[in-house]
Amino acid sequence: MAGRAQPSGPAGSGGGAPGLLPLLLLLLSAAAIIPRGHGQNLVTEDVTVVEGDVATISCRVKNSDDSVIQLLNPNRQTIYFRDFRPLKDSRFQLVNFSNSELRVSLTNVSISDEGRYFCQLYTDPPQEIYTTITVLVPPRNLVIDIEKETAVEGEEIELNCTAMASRPATTIRWFKGNKELTGKSEVERWSDMYTVTSQLLLKVGREDDGVPVICLVDHPAVKDLQTQRYLEVMYKPQVRVSQNYPLQGLTREGEPLELTCTAFGKPQPTDMRWLRVDDEMPQHVVVSGSNLLISNLNKTDNGTYRCEASNAVGKSHADYMLFVYDTTATTEPAVHGFTQLPNSAEELDYGDLSGTSVPPTASSEALPTVQLSNASLAFRPSDSRAGEDGAIRSVDHAVVGGVVAVVVFAMLCLLIILGRYFARHKGTYFTHEAKGADDAADADTAIINAEGGQNNSEEKKEYFI
């Protein structure tokens, strides 16, 4: 029909077979000659795909009347014209073709495939809609760098976790064991890729030795991507003294006493020795390695016996306070004789030294908090100077409290008695000194006429109590 505009063939046919081009032009001309498309519309959805996976593009027609559907790439080159693929890219494959849908798959998706893809419907007027392909790139590599392979308890170390070449930028989370920690992240952009580095500052203690530090990635392209490093922490020895004999009861004169010292740390303690605090070790005491033996206890053995252990990090100790009872003693002390001194104040948070706390004592090695060792609680060892001293202190406090109560009560009673006495003697008193002087003409006469005169002055004396 003369005068009607003829639509051009498929845009960017990509170099199809020479004999097919006239056929395509003929089909388009036929579609343009016959008016169609009333009430038709195109439907499609955006696609998000991970790099290397398969993306599926669907162009659907509602109320189809056999109009021609084609799919174009971001450069507006025809990928599929109906069920024919002019573009020489074998990654595009026809999944479904019908009068109402054109569905195409794209395999091995890369960043270069990202963009808008157009669905066209040859109607009068023509219709077009686009879908966007978004390509996600998971991190290429996840690495933890640690400042020190081996740290000493109390030190602050730096850890860095790097997630390289991701799209979009990833989020890094830190965990120590099951506890989440907070790090500081920095993002660098290289072309269309992002590299994220997260820094974590961590103060380590002995309880962190062997604990994993985990770097976990949150990214839409990957799940459960993580890496971890195990902490290696060196710490001073932890020392404990246990009583082997007697297992229970009092340490009496003439009986033996055997103590064992155990210590562990990282590295393992290399030097261990026994000493007596503030006094010389008795000559009859036998020390063999970690064991201390007194075969025949007597009163001169009373005192504090200390086991010291050291390694490359430092030195620590534990004390045993001995009190020897008479052979006739039958009462057990209130507190037994083991004390465990922590290596540092931070050990109070570590939970290493279990037992019941008692008041702290001075130590040249650290800030000590005295604790009863596990052995003292397990075996209920017998004797300790601290036990007797504690009992004496309890009695002293009771006596002092009773005396104070009696004194206060006596003072209250005295105040009550005095108050009642002064209340009863309060008032106005009349004397007879001026009796007979009311009618006197002058003062001299009044004195002379006073009852009794000067001769009776002794009788006018008054006494106030």
Beta strands, then each sheet from edge to edge (+ up, - down):
strand 1: 41-43
strand 2: 47-50
strand 3: 55-62
strand 4: 68-72
strand 5: 78-81
strand 6: 92-97
strand 7: 101-106
strand 8: 115-122
strand 9: 127-136
strand 10: 141-146
strand 11: 151-152
strand 12: 156-166
strand 13: 171-176
strand 14: 179-181
strand 15: 184-190
strand 16: 193-203
strand 17: 212-219
strand 18: 222-230
strand 19: 233-245
strand 20: 257-266
strand 21: 271-276
strand 22: 285-288
strand 23: 291-294
strand 24: 303-310
strand 25: 315-322
strand 26: 338-340
sheet 1: 1+ 3- 7+ 6-
sheet 2: 2+ 9+ 8- 4+ 5-
sheet 3: 10+ 12- 16+ 15-
sheet 4: 11+ 19+ 20- 23+ 22-
sheet 5: 14+ 13- 17+ 18-
sheet 6: 21+ 24- 25+ 26-
end
